[in-house]
Amino acid sequence: MTNVLKPALTSTVIALDAMGGDDGSAMVIAGAALALERYPKLSYIIFGDEARVRPHLDRFPALAAVSELRHTADFVSSETRPSLALRQGRKSSMRLAINAVAAGEAVSVVSAGNTGALMAMAKFVLKTMPGIDRPAIATVFPTQKGECVVLDLGANLECDAENLVQFALMGSIFCNAVLGVSQPSIGLLNIGVEEMKGHDEVRTAAAILRERPLPGTFHGYVEGNDIMAGTVDVVVTDGFSGNIALKAVEGTAKFMAHILKQSLQGSLWGKIGYLFARGCLQKMRLRADPRRYNGAMFLGLQGVCVKSHGGTDQEGFANAIGVAHDLVAHRFNERIGEELARHYGAAESDHVVTIESVAGEID
């Protein structure tokens, strides 16, 4: 199986797009410094406008000592169309960071920038793995029973049955590598658990998953409420439904935090009750903190690419770097390649990836 990456580096070098995110380079650099405290063997290649990045980098001498700052004034804004970014962003901080992975200078790339542009550039530069038609965005959700992996979260608005089967395969390996579940249970997101429910693509995917050997067990259909209930370890869906589910969960968490704060501050008894329940509320806040689960992986690429939420802070960005570190440490891409070879054979990919073909998929 051909891989675009050169042999593994002796140290964990991560390429950072320093110009992405709502707070720009300040958040990225502070997050990188925090991640370095947790993973002392990390080093970075940082891409961005030196005049804007250097002042933040100089605030962290330990980080500066293990970082190489490569200047580029170009960056991809959140409003840029992915197809335009792909065609015109060859010198952007995002593109150069991805190029560093393809060239073997870094083992992974982390960006908080434009999701569509990152996906388009990563697919064009890194290419998909043989046996994978489309990459998928995966992340970890907190549940009543622990945590689960959900994919796709927005990379593919429409999917056929084989795409969903590939997502199930990659999601189960991701769950094993990141969450340590030896035999993950896999569910297909549907509007009901009955066999006749859902689109043809979902029903066909279910039939294939019942017959095909997997690095896990196929549970069957699950509904939206099963995600947070922890009914399965891996929830598989198309990017349209997955993105709606993600935003609905995030919105619900913010809403619950808002009404809880209002209730506790609304009366004297509420404030007194808070004093007694403060420890429990702190545990609840930490358990549901979206920063803890920040860092979505683009599965199916010949290289590790992690997307951080653009609105996160240094804690969240450090967690995204941690996801990249763990995926490399657990040989995630190599394990996916081994499973794909077992399921689809060792044939080379016959996909010809061009700017036009990738731009056509995202426009």
KEKE-3310 file (N, C-alpha, C; in steps of 0.2 Angstrom, whole numbers, plus 5000, padded with zeros to 4 digits):
npx = (5004:5004:5010:5009:5017:5034:5047:5044:5046:5059:5056:5041:5035:5024:5014:5008:4994:4995:4986:4973:4956:4945:4952:4964:4982:4986:4979:4982:4996:4997:4990:4998:5009:5004:5001:5014:5018:5011:5015:5031:5040:5036:5038:5037:5032:5028:5017:5014:5010:5025:5026:5015:5014:5026:5027:5019:5024:5037:5033:5033:5046:5051:5043:5047:5059:5058:5052:5050:5047:5039:5038:5023:5013:5000:4984:4969:4953:4939:4928:4931:4928:4929:4933:4939:4949:4957:4961:4968:4975:4989:5000:4996:4995:4988:4989:5003:5006:5000:5007:5019:5017:5014:5027:5034:5040:5033:5023:5009:4996:4988:4974:4964:4956:4946:4935:4930:4939:4951:4948:4947:4960:4968:4963:4967:4981:4986:4979:4967:4966:4970:4955:4947:4934:4930:4935:4931:4924:4928:4924:4924:4911:4904:4895:4881:4887:4900:4910:4908:4912:4908:4904:4900:4904:4902:4909:4904:4890:4881:4880:4884:4880:4892:4901:4896:4899:4913:4915:4911:4920:4932:4928:4927:4940:4946:4939:4945:4958:4958:4949:4952:4943:4941:4933:4923:4906:4895:4884:4871:4865:4848:4831:4823:4823:4818:4819:4814:4815:4821:4833:4837:4851:4855:4849:4854:4868:4867:4864:4876:4885:4880:4885:4898:4915:4921:4931:4925:4908:4892:4879:4867:4853:4852:4845:4843:4843:4850:4864:4869:4865:4874:4872:4879:4896:4901:4895:4887:4885:4879:4887:4878:4867:4875:4882:4871:4867:4879:4879:4867:4868:4879:4873:4862:4869:4875:4863:4858:4868:4866:4852:4854:4863:4856:4845:4852:4857:4846:4839:4840:4840:4844:4858:4863:4861:4870:4882:4883:4882:4893:4904:4899:4894:4905:4911:4902:4903:4916:4915:4906:4912:4915:4928:4936:4934:4938:4945:4944:4946:4951:4947:4953:4963:4979:4988:4989:4977:4970:4956:4953:4941:4936:4932:4937:4948:4964:4965:4957:4963:4975:4971:4966:4979:4984:4975:4980:4993:4991:4985:4996:5005:4998:4999:4988:4984:4992:4986:4973:4976:4980:4968:4960:4967:4965:4951:4948:4958:4975:4977:4982:4976:4964:4960:4961:4966:4963:4964:4952:4943:4942:4937:4925:4918:4916:4909)
npy = (4994:5010:5025:5042:5048:5050:5040:5037:5050:5053:5061:5068:5079:5092:5100:5117:5127:5143:5154:5151:5150:5159:5168:5169:5169:5170:5161:5149:5148:5149:5138:5128:5129:5125:5111:5107:5106:5095:5085:5083:5079:5084:5094:5108:5114:5130:5139:5155:5172:5181:5193:5194:5182:5180:5189:5182:5170:5172:5174:5162:5154:5141:5134:5141:5137:5124:5125:5129:5143:5147:5159:5166:5177:5174:5168:5157:5163:5162:5165:5161:5152:5135:5129:5140:5143:5131:5133:5145:5146:5142:5146:5148:5148:5137:5128:5126:5120:5108:5103:5101:5089:5080:5080:5074:5081:5083:5074:5076:5088:5102:5112:5127:5132:5136:5124:5117:5121:5116:5102:5101:5104:5095:5083:5084:5086:5076:5064:5051:5035:5019:5010:5019:5030:5043:5055:5056:5066:5064:5064:5064:5061:5065:5053:5045:5033:5035:5038:5041:5038:5048:5050:5054:5071:5082:5082:5075:5078:5070:5052:5036:5018:5011:5021:5023:5011:5011:5022:5016:5006:5013:5021:5012:5008:5020:5022:5012:5015:5028:5028:5016:5005:4988:4980:4988:4993:4996:5008:5012:5028:5032:5035:5027:5011:5000:4988:4991:5005:5021:5028:5021:5019:5018:5007:4997:4998:4994:4980:4976:4978:4969:4957:4958:4955:4964:4976:4975:4975:4975:4984:4988:4999:5015:5029:5047:5050:5040:5043:5051:5043:5033:5021:5014:5012:5018:5029:5030:5040:5051:5066:5077:5074:5071:5083:5092:5085:5086:5101:5102:5095:5103:5115:5112:5109:5121:5128:5122:5125:5138:5140:5134:5142:5154:5149:5147:5159:5166:5168:5170:5157:5149:5153:5150:5136:5133:5134:5123:5113:5115:5108:5096:5102:5108:5096:5092:5102:5100:5088:5089:5099:5106:5109:5099:5089:5093:5093:5086:5072:5070:5056:5043:5049:5049:5053:5062:5073:5085:5094:5108:5116:5132:5142:5139:5140:5141:5130:5121:5120:5114:5102:5097:5096:5086:5075:5073:5070:5057:5050:5048:5041:5029:5023:5025:5028:5018:5007:5008:5006:4993:4986:4990:4984:4971:4970:4975:4971:4973:4982:4996:5013:5019:5031:5047:5061:5078:5096:5100:5089:5088:5101:5101:5091:5098:5110)
npz = (5000:4995:5003:5005:5014:5021:5029:5046:5058:5070:5081:5088:5078:5075:5063:5063:5059:5061:5059:5060:5067:5079:5087:5082:5080:5094:5102:5096:5098:5113:5116:5110:5118:5130:5127:5125:5138:5143:5134:5133:5123:5111:5096:5085:5069:5064:5055:5048:5049:5052:5059:5066:5073:5080:5092:5101:5102:5108:5121:5127:5131:5132:5122:5111:5109:5104:5092:5075:5066:5051:5039:5032:5023:5019:5022:5025:5026:5037:5029:5016:5001:5000:4988:4982:4991:4989:4976:4976:4987:4989:4995:5008:5026:5030:5019:5018:5030:5029:5018:5024:5031:5021:5015:5024:5034:5046:5057:5059:5056:5063:5064:5066:5057:5043:5040:5028:5019:5024:5024:5010:5005:5012:5007:4994:4994:5003:4999:4998:5007:5000:4996:5002:4998:5002:5014:5031:5045:5062:5079:5097:5108:5124:5134:5143:5148:5146:5134:5116:5098:5085:5068:5051:5052:5044:5033:5021:5013:5007:5006:5000:5002:5003:5007:5020:5026:5025:5034:5046:5047:5049:5060:5070:5072:5075:5088:5095:5095:5101:5112:5118:5117:5115:5107:5098:5098:5085:5078:5066:5062:5062:5058:5066:5074:5068:5055:5042:5042:5036:5023:5007:5006:5019:5024:5015:5018:5032:5029:5023:5033:5043:5037:5034:5041:5055:5064:5077:5083:5075:5080:5075:5070:5077:5086:5087:5101:5106:5105:5116:5126:5125:5119:5109:5104:5093:5082:5066:5052:5038:5033:5033:5042:5053:5056:5060:5071:5079:5081:5087:5099:5105:5106:5115:5127:5130:5132:5143:5153:5153:5158:5171:5177:5178:5186:5198:5201:5203:5215:5233:5240:5229:5228:5240:5239:5229:5235:5243:5233:5225:5222:5215:5204:5198:5194:5185:5175:5171:5165:5154:5147:5132:5127:5131:5123:5111:5094:5080:5069:5053:5045:5035:5026:5019:5030:5046:5051:5060:5065:5074:5084:5079:5088:5100:5115:5122:5130:5124:5111:5114:5118:5105:5099:5107:5103:5090:5093:5100:5091:5082:5090:5093:5081:5072:5058:5051:5056:5051:5038:5038:5041:5030:5020:5023:5022:5009:5001:4994:4984:4974:4976:4964:4962:4955:4960:4958:4958:4952:4953:4967:4970:4964:4971:4983:4980)
capx = (5000:5008:5008:5013:5022:5041:5047:5042:5051:5062:5052:5034:5034:5017:5014:5002:4992:4994:4982:4966:4953:4943:4956:4970:4988:4987:4976:4986:5003:4996:4988:5004:5013:5001:5002:5021:5019:5008:5019:5037:5044:5033:5041:5032:5034:5023:5016:5010:5014:5030:5025:5009:5015:5032:5027:5015:5029:5042:5031:5034:5053:5051:5040:5051:5066:5057:5048:5052:5042:5040:5033:5019:5007:4994:4980:4963:4949:4933:4923:4933:4925:4934:4936:4943:4955:4961:4964:4972:4979:4995:5005:4993:4998:4985:4991:5010:5006:4998:5012:5024:5015:5016:5034:5038:5043:5029:5019:5002:4994:4982:4972:4957:4954:4940:4934:4929:4946:4956:4946:4949:4967:4971:4962:4971:4988:4988:4976:4964:4969:4967:4949:4942:4932:4929:4937:4926:4926:4926:4926:4922:4905:4902:4889:4880:4891:4907:4911:4907:4914:4903:4906:4904:4902:4901:4913:4901:4883:4877:4884:4881:4880:4899:4904:4894:4902:4919:4915:4910:4927:4937:4926:4929:4948:4947:4937:4949:4965:4958:4946:4954:4938:4944:4928:4918:4899:4894:4877:4869:4860:4842:4825:4820:4827:4815:4823:4811:4815:4827:4834:4840:4858:4856:4847:4859:4874:4866:4864:4883:4888:4878:4888:4905:4918:4923:4935:4920:4902:4887:4873:4861:4851:4852:4842:4847:4844:4855:4870:4871:4864:4879:4870:4885:4903:4903:4888:4889:4879:4881:4889:4872:4864:4880:4883:4866:4868:4884:4877:4861:4871:4883:4868:4859:4874:4875:4857:4857:4872:4863:4847:4856:4866:4850:4842:4856:4858:4840:4836:4845:4841:4848:4865:4865:4861:4876:4888:4883:4883:4898:4909:4896:4893:4911:4912:4897:4905:4922:4912:4903:4916:4917:4935:4939:4933:4940:4950:4941:4951:4949:4949:4954:4968:4986:4992:4985:4975:4966:4953:4951:4935:4938:4930:4940:4953:4971:4964:4954:4968:4980:4967:4967:4986:4984:4972:4985:4999:4989:4984:5002:5008:4995:4999:4981:4984:4994:4981:4968:4979:4980:4962:4958:4970:4962:4944:4948:4964:4981:4977:4983:4970:4963:4957:4965:4964:4965:4960:4945:4939:4940:4933:4919:4915:4914:4905)
capy = (5000:5016:5030:5048:5050:5048:5036:5040:5054:5051:5065:5070:5085:5093:5107:5121:5133:5148:5159:5149:5151:5166:5172:5169:5166:5170:5155:5143:5148:5147:5130:5124:5129:5120:5104:5105:5104:5088:5080:5086:5077:5087:5100:5111:5119:5134:5143:5161:5179:5181:5199:5193:5176:5180:5191:5177:5164:5175:5174:5155:5152:5133:5133:5144:5133:5118:5127:5133:5148:5148:5165:5167:5182:5172:5163:5156:5166:5158:5166:5159:5146:5129:5128:5146:5142:5126:5135:5151:5146:5137:5149:5150:5145:5130:5123:5125:5116:5101:5101:5098:5082:5076:5080:5070:5085:5083:5068:5078:5095:5104:5119:5129:5137:5135:5117:5115:5122:5111:5096:5101:5104:5089:5078:5085:5085:5069:5059:5046:5029:5014:5007:5024:5035:5049:5056:5058:5070:5060:5066:5060:5064:5062:5050:5043:5028:5036:5042:5037:5041:5050:5052:5060:5077:5087:5082:5073:5079:5064:5046:5030:5013:5009:5026:5022:5005:5013:5026:5011:5003:5018:5024:5007:5008:5026:5021:5007:5019:5034:5027:5010:5000:4982:4977:4993:4992:5001:5009:5017:5033:5032:5038:5022:5005:4995:4986:4995:5012:5024:5028:5015:5019:5016:5000:4993:4998:4989:4973:4974:4977:4962:4951:4959:4956:4971:4976:4977:4972:4979:4984:4989:5006:5019:5035:5053:5050:5035:5046:5053:5038:5028:5014:5011:5015:5021:5031:5032:5044:5055:5073:5082:5073:5072:5090:5094:5082:5090:5107:5102:5094:5109:5120:5110:5110:5129:5130:5119:5128:5145:5140:5132:5148:5158:5147:5147:5166:5170:5169:5168:5150:5146:5155:5145:5129:5133:5133:5116:5109:5118:5102:5092:5106:5108:5089:5092:5106:5097:5082:5092:5105:5105:5110:5092:5084:5097:5090:5081:5069:5068:5049:5041:5052:5046:5058:5064:5080:5086:5101:5111:5121:5139:5146:5137:5143:5138:5123:5117:5119:5110:5095:5095:5094:5080:5070:5072:5066:5051:5046:5046:5037:5023:5021:5025:5027:5012:5002:5008:5003:4986:4984:4991:4979:4965:4970:4977:4969:4978:4985:5003:5017:5021:5038:5052:5067:5084:5102:5101:5084:5090:5107:5099:5088:5103:5116)
capz = (5000:4994:5007:5003:5020:5021:5035:5052:5061:5076:5086:5086:5075:5073:5059:5065:5055:5066:5057:5060:5073:5080:5091:5078:5083:5101:5105:5094:5102:5120:5116:5109:5124:5135:5125:5126:5145:5143:5130:5133:5117:5105:5093:5081:5063:5064:5049:5049:5048:5058:5063:5071:5077:5084:5099:5105:5103:5112:5128:5129:5129:5131:5116:5105:5109:5100:5087:5069:5063:5044:5038:5026:5025:5016:5026:5023:5031:5038:5024:5010:4999:5000:4981:4980:4995:4986:4970:4977:4994:4989:5000:5014:5032:5031:5014:5019:5036:5026:5014:5028:5033:5015:5014:5029:5039:5052:5057:5059:5055:5067:5062:5069:5052:5038:5039:5021:5015:5027:5021:5002:5004:5015:5002:4988:4996:5007:4996:5002:5008:4996:4999:5005:4993:5005:5021:5036:5051:5067:5085:5103:5112:5131:5135:5150:5149:5145:5128:5110:5092:5080:5061:5048:5056:5040:5027:5016:5015:5004:5006:4998:5007:5004:5011:5027:5028:5026:5040:5051:5048:5051:5066:5075:5073:5079:5094:5098:5096:5105:5118:5121:5117:5111:5102:5098:5095:5079:5076:5060:5064:5058:5061:5070:5075:5064:5049:5036:5042:5033:5016:5004:5007:5026:5024:5011:5023:5037:5027:5022:5040:5046:5034:5033:5047:5057:5070:5082:5082:5072:5084:5071:5070:5083:5085:5090:5108:5108:5105:5122:5130:5125:5117:5105:5105:5087:5078:5059:5048:5033:5036:5034:5049:5059:5058:5064:5078:5083:5083:5092:5106:5108:5108:5121:5132:5132:5135:5150:5157:5154:5163:5177:5180:5179:5192:5204:5203:5203:5222:5239:5241:5224:5229:5245:5236:5225:5240:5245:5227:5220:5220:5210:5198:5195:5191:5179:5170:5168:5161:5148:5144:5125:5126:5133:5117:5105:5090:5075:5065:5046:5044:5028:5023:5020:5034:5051:5050:5065:5065:5080:5084:5078:5093:5106:5118:5122:5133:5118:5106:5117:5118:5098:5098:5111:5099:5085:5097:5102:5084:5079:5095:5092:5074:5069:5051:5049:5058:5046:5032:5038:5041:5023:5016:5025:5019:5002:4997:4995:4978:4975:4975:4957:4962:4952:4964:4955:4960:4949:4956:4974:4970:4961:4977:4988:4977)
cpx = (5004:5005:5012:5018:5029:5041:5046:5048:5053:5059:5046:5034:5027:5017:5007:5001:4990:4989:4975:4963:4950:4947:4963:4976:4989:4985:4980:4993:5002:4994:4994:5009:5011:5001:5009:5022:5016:5013:5026:5041:5041:5038:5036:5036:5027:5022:5011:5014:5018:5028:5019:5010:5021:5031:5023:5020:5034:5040:5032:5041:5054:5048:5044:5057:5064:5052:5052:5047:5044:5035:5029:5014:5001:4990:4973:4958:4943:4928:4925:4930:4930:4937:4941:4950:4960:4964:4969:4976:4985:5000:5002:4996:4995:4988:4999:5011:5005:5004:5018:5023:5017:5023:5038:5041:5040:5025:5011:5002:4988:4981:4965:4954:4948:4940:4934:4936:4951:4954:4949:4956:4970:4969:4966:4978:4990:4985:4972:4967:4966:4961:4945:4941:4932:4932:4931:4928:4923:4928:4923:4916:4905:4896:4887:4884:4898:4908:4910:4910:4908:4906:4901:4900:4901:4905:4909:4893:4879:4882:4880:4882:4887:4902:4902:4898:4910:4920:4915:4917:4932:4935:4928:4936:4949:4945:4942:4956:4964:4955:4948:4949:4940:4939:4922:4911:4898:4886:4876:4864:4854:4836:4820:4824:4824:4819:4820:4812:4822:4828:4837:4847:4859:4854:4852:4866:4873:4866:4871:4886:4886:4882:4896:4909:4921:4927:4931:4914:4897:4881:4867:4859:4851:4848:4846:4848:4849:4862:4873:4870:4870:4877:4875:4891:4904:4896:4890:4883:4883:4883:4883:4869:4869:4882:4878:4866:4873:4882:4871:4864:4875:4878:4864:4863:4874:4869:4856:4862:4869:4857:4849:4859:4861:4846:4846:4857:4852:4837:4842:4846:4845:4856:4867:4866:4868:4882:4888:4884:4888:4903:4906:4895:4899:4913:4908:4900:4911:4920:4909:4906:4918:4924:4939:4939:4934:4945:4946:4946:4948:4952:4949:4959:4975:4991:4987:4984:4969:4963:4951:4945:4938:4937:4933:4945:4959:4970:4961:4959:4973:4977:4967:4974:4987:4981:4977:4991:4997:4988:4991:5005:5005:4995:4992:4981:4986:4989:4975:4970:4979:4973:4959:4961:4967:4955:4944:4953:4969:4982:4978:4976:4970:4960:4962:4963:4967:4961:4953:4941:4937:4936:4926:4915:4912:4910:4898)
cpy = (5006:5022:5037:5051:5047:5043:5040:5044:5052:5055:5066:5077:5087:5100:5110:5126:5138:5154:5157:5151:5158:5170:5172:5166:5166:5164:5149:5143:5146:5140:5126:5123:5125:5113:5102:5103:5097:5083:5084:5085:5080:5093:5102:5114:5123:5139:5149:5167:5180:5188:5198:5187:5177:5183:5186:5172:5166:5175:5167:5153:5145:5131:5135:5140:5126:5119:5131:5137:5149:5154:5164:5172:5179:5167:5163:5159:5161:5159:5163:5153:5141:5129:5134:5145:5136:5128:5141:5151:5142:5140:5151:5146:5138:5126:5121:5120:5108:5099:5098:5091:5078:5075:5076:5074:5085:5077:5070:5085:5096:5111:5120:5133:5134:5127:5114:5116:5117:5104:5095:5100:5098:5083:5078:5084:5078:5063:5054:5039:5024:5011:5012:5029:5042:5050:5057:5061:5066:5064:5062:5064:5061:5059:5048:5037:5029:5041:5038:5041:5042:5052:5050:5066:5083:5087:5080:5073:5073:5058:5040:5024:5011:5014:5025:5016:5007:5017:5021:5008:5007:5021:5019:5007:5014:5025:5016:5011:5024:5032:5020:5004:4994:4980:4982:4991:4998:5002:5014:5022:5033:5035:5033:5016:4999:4994:4990:5002:5015:5024:5022:5014:5016:5009:4995:4993:4994:4982:4971:4973:4971:4956:4952:4959:4962:4971:4979:4973:4977:4978:4984:4997:5009:5026:5041:5052:5045:5037:5047:5048:5033:5021:5010:5015:5020:5023:5033:5035:5048:5062:5078:5081:5073:5079:5093:5091:5085:5097:5107:5100:5099:5114:5118:5110:5117:5131:5128:5123:5135:5145:5138:5138:5153:5156:5148:5154:5170:5171:5167:5161:5147:5147:5151:5138:5128:5131:5126:5111:5111:5112:5098:5096:5107:5102:5089:5096:5103:5091:5084:5097:5103:5105:5103:5088:5088:5093:5084:5079:5068:5061:5047:5044:5049:5051:5060:5071:5081:5094:5103:5116:5128:5143:5144:5141:5139:5131:5118:5115:5114:5103:5093:5093:5087:5074:5068:5068:5059:5046:5043:5040:5030:5020:5020:5024:5020:5006:5002:5005:4996:4983:4985:4986:4972:4964:4971:4974:4974:4981:4993:5007:5019:5027:5043:5059:5073:5090:5102:5096:5086:5096:5105:5095:5093:5109:5114)
cpz = (5000:4999:5005:5008:5019:5028:5041:5055:5068:5082:5083:5084:5072:5069:5062:5061:5061:5065:5057:5067:5074:5083:5088:5082:5090:5104:5103:5098:5109:5120:5115:5115:5130:5133:5126:5134:5146:5140:5129:5127:5111:5103:5087:5075:5063:5058:5050:5048:5054:5062:5068:5075:5082:5091:5103:5107:5108:5120:5131:5127:5128:5124:5110:5104:5105:5094:5081:5066:5056:5042:5031:5028:5023:5021:5023:5028:5032:5033:5017:5008:4998:4993:4979:4984:4992:4980:4971:4983:4994:4994:5006:5020:5032:5026:5016:5025:5033:5022:5018:5030:5027:5013:5019:5035:5046:5051:5057:5058:5060:5065:5065:5063:5048:5037:5032:5017:5018:5024:5013:5001:5006:5010:4996:4989:4998:5003:5001:5002:5003:4999:5002:4999:4996:5012:5025:5042:5057:5074:5091:5106:5119:5131:5142:5152:5149:5139:5121:5104:5087:5073:5056:5051:5051:5033:5020:5017:5012:5004:5003:5003:5008:5008:5018:5030:5029:5032:5046:5053:5051:5058:5072:5077:5077:5086:5098:5100:5101:5112:5121:5121:5112:5105:5102:5095:5091:5078:5070:5063:5059:5062:5065:5070:5071:5057:5043:5036:5038:5026:5014:5006:5014:5027:5021:5015:5029:5035:5026:5029:5044:5043:5034:5040:5048:5063:5076:5080:5080:5077:5080:5071:5077:5081:5088:5097:5111:5108:5112:5128:5131:5123:5113:5106:5099:5083:5071:5056:5043:5037:5037:5041:5055:5061:5062:5071:5082:5086:5088:5099:5109:5110:5114:5127:5135:5135:5142:5155:5158:5159:5170:5181:5182:5186:5198:5206:5204:5210:5227:5240:5235:5225:5235:5243:5232:5229:5242:5239:5222:5218:5214:5204:5194:5191:5184:5173:5167:5163:5154:5145:5137:5123:5127:5127:5110:5101:5086:5070:5058:5044:5037:5024:5024:5024:5040:5051:5055:5065:5072:5079:5083:5084:5100:5109:5119:5125:5127:5113:5108:5117:5110:5097:5101:5107:5093:5088:5098:5096:5081:5084:5095:5085:5070:5062:5048:5051:5053:5040:5032:5038:5034:5019:5017:5022:5012:4998:4997:4988:4979:4973:4967:4957:4960:4956:4961:4959:4958:4952:4963:4974:4968:4967:4982:4986:4977)
residu = (MET:THR:ASN:VAL:LEU:LYS:PRO:ALA:LEU:THR:SER:THR:VAL:ILE:ALA:LEU:ASP:ALA:MET:GLY:GLY:ASP:ASP:GLY:SER:ALA:MET:VAL:ILE:ALA:GLY:ALA:ALA:LEU:ALA:LEU:GLU:ARG:TYR:PRO:LYS:LEU:SER:TYR:ILE:ILE:PHE:GLY:ASP:GLU:ALA:ARG:VAL:ARG:PRO:HIS:LEU:ASP:ARG:PHE:PRO:ALA:LEU:ALA:ALA:VAL:SER:GLU:LEU:ARG:HIS:THR:ALA:ASP:PHE:VAL:SER:SER:GLU:THR:ARG:PRO:SER:LEU:ALA:LEU:ARG:GLN:GLY:ARG:LYS:SER:SER:MET:ARG:LEU:ALA:ILE:ASN:ALA:VAL:ALA:ALA:GLY:GLU:ALA:VAL:SER:VAL:VAL:SER:ALA:GLY:ASN:THR:GLY:ALA:LEU:MET:ALA:MET:ALA:LYS:PHE:VAL:LEU:LYS:THR:MET:PRO:GLY:ILE:ASP:ARG:PRO:ALA:ILE:ALA:THR:VAL:PHE:PRO:THR:GLN:LYS:GLY:GLU:CYS:VAL:VAL:LEU:ASP:LEU:GLY:ALA:ASN:LEU:GLU:CYS:ASP:ALA:GLU:ASN:LEU:VAL:GLN:PHE:ALA:LEU:MET:GLY:SER:ILE:PHE:CYS:ASN:ALA:VAL:LEU:GLY:VAL:SER:GLN:PRO:SER:ILE:GLY:LEU:LEU:ASN:ILE:GLY:VAL:GLU:GLU:MET:LYS:GLY:HIS:ASP:GLU:VAL:ARG:THR:ALA:ALA:ALA:ILE:LEU:ARG:GLU:ARG:PRO:LEU:PRO:GLY:THR:PHE:HIS:GLY:TYR:VAL:GLU:GLY:ASN:ASP:ILE:MET:ALA:GLY:THR:VAL:ASP:VAL:VAL:VAL:THR:ASP:GLY:PHE:SER:GLY:ASN:ILE:ALA:LEU:LYS:ALA:VAL:GLU:GLY:THR:ALA:LYS:PHE:MET:ALA:HIS:ILE:LEU:LYS:GLN:SER:LEU:GLN:GLY:SER:LEU:TRP:GLY:LYS:ILE:GLY:TYR:LEU:PHE:ALA:ARG:GLY:CYS:LEU:GLN:LYS:MET:ARG:LEU:ARG:ALA:ASP:PRO:ARG:ARG:TYR:ASN:GLY:ALA:MET:PHE:LEU:GLY:LEU:GLN:GLY:VAL:CYS:VAL:LYS:SER:HIS:GLY:GLY:THR:ASP:GLN:GLU:GLY:PHE:ALA:ASN:ALA:ILE:GLY:VAL:ALA:HIS:ASP:LEU:VAL:ALA:HIS:ARG:PHE:ASN:GLU:ARG:ILE:GLY:GLU:GLU:LEU:ALA:ARG:HIS:TYR:GLY:ALA:ALA:GLU:SER:ASP:HIS:VAL:VAL:THR:ILE:GLU:SER:VAL:ALA:GLY:GLU:ILE:ASP)
# end
